[in-house]
Each structure stands twice: as structure tokens, then as C-alpha cells.
Amino acid sequence: ADPQRQIASQLADFLPDQLSGNQIADLGCGTGFLTEQLAWRYPHASILGLDLAEGMIQHCQKKWADTPRMHFHVADLETYCFECSWDLIASSCAFQWLSDSAGTLARLSACLSTGGTLAASFLVAGTLHELAHSSISLFGAPLPGLLYASSEQYCQQIRQSGLNITTLRQQTIQTFYPSGLDVLHSFKGIGATFQHQTGYTPLSAAETRKLVRNYEKQFRQANGMCPVTYQAAYIVAEKP
């Protein structure tokens, strides 16, 4: 999960120095990469971490068991009902899993207090382009579900939700693995599997082997390592 850790750390650099209040939500908190940054930066804030994966939430609950201001719940971001207004809603690498990011952003905007901040990192178009290209050249199409919106699309959705964008940055992050099979295993290891995405159908064992070989043939570098590329967009917006 090195890319996710790196992206969460970079997003933390764009967080505001001060908040309009002390209520923070970390959406898709995972094992707490961004939550750690939030807890350190805002030592007096009450922080709520939400994630769909029960194991992730259990990890965070155990880690911060002795910190009363930290709360964690298993929840679907697209249906969770926020019961109060929030001064900061933060999220790192979660929105690509949503089926309705525009609708979710509209709901989140309504939950922000006046002067509140949305700070999020988004995996955007160009992410996992090696995997997409390997699939296209082999099967004639990218893997079903391997679709990422552009940073411009997210910006448009955020503006339509009524927020003013104050920061927009994009970053290319690469990590490397010894083989194409290790690349595929890495997605499973960080929970980046596609079975919950629209249109997903699993590859057969034979198709997976062909995909691995094609990935290695096209992208293995001179040092024998196989790259994986992520395109991360960092967006900070305020509620007027």
C-alpha cells in the first residue's frame, strides 16, 4: 500500500492550517494513513473514520482504542446519513469505488458547515494504464470496471455541489514489482479489486496467465521490474 500511503501524506500537505470548528470526517479511512495525519494536525478535533471494510475499521478501532476523540464505523459512503455538520471532510483514494460520485459530493457539500473544507485525493484517468493497455492489446478492451474519471470531471462535480475549489494538483506515482503476477497480487493486497464495479466479470486462469505475460512483455523494464502507475488528483474546496 505504499502508493496509498504516499498519496495520503501528500494530501495532508494541502490541508488547511486552521478549521472553522473541530468536527472532522475521514471517508474511506482504510487502515488510517490519512487519519494519522488528521489526528496529528488537529489535536483537539473529534474525528470520525468510515470505511466499508469491517477489517479496516477494526484495525483503526484497536489502534486508537485509548483516544476518546477518535471514532470509527463500518459504513457505505454513498448511503451513510451524517447527523451533524462537518468542518472538514477528508478522503484519500476512495471516490473511484463509488457508483455515483456526483451525488455523493452533493450530499457531502450539504453536510459541511459554512466555511467548511472538503479535501480529497482522487485516482484519475491514466491510473493503472499499463494494466489497461495490456488488456486492450490482448482482449480488445480494458478490464471491465477499470475506469477512472478525469480530474476535470471531479472538479466539475465539486463546483456543481456548491463548493469553491482552492487547490488543484495532480501527481504521477509509480511503484515496481518483480513480475506481472506480483502486480496483480498487489491490487488484491490493497483491496483494489474490481468485483464490486459495474460490468466486472472475472478472468479465467488461462486469461490471467496471458494477461500477466502480456504485461511483462510490454512493460518489464531493463532491470526486470514491472511498473504500476497511479495518477492522483488533489482537490481542496471550501463551502461559502
Disulfide bonds with the S-S distance in Angstrom:
none
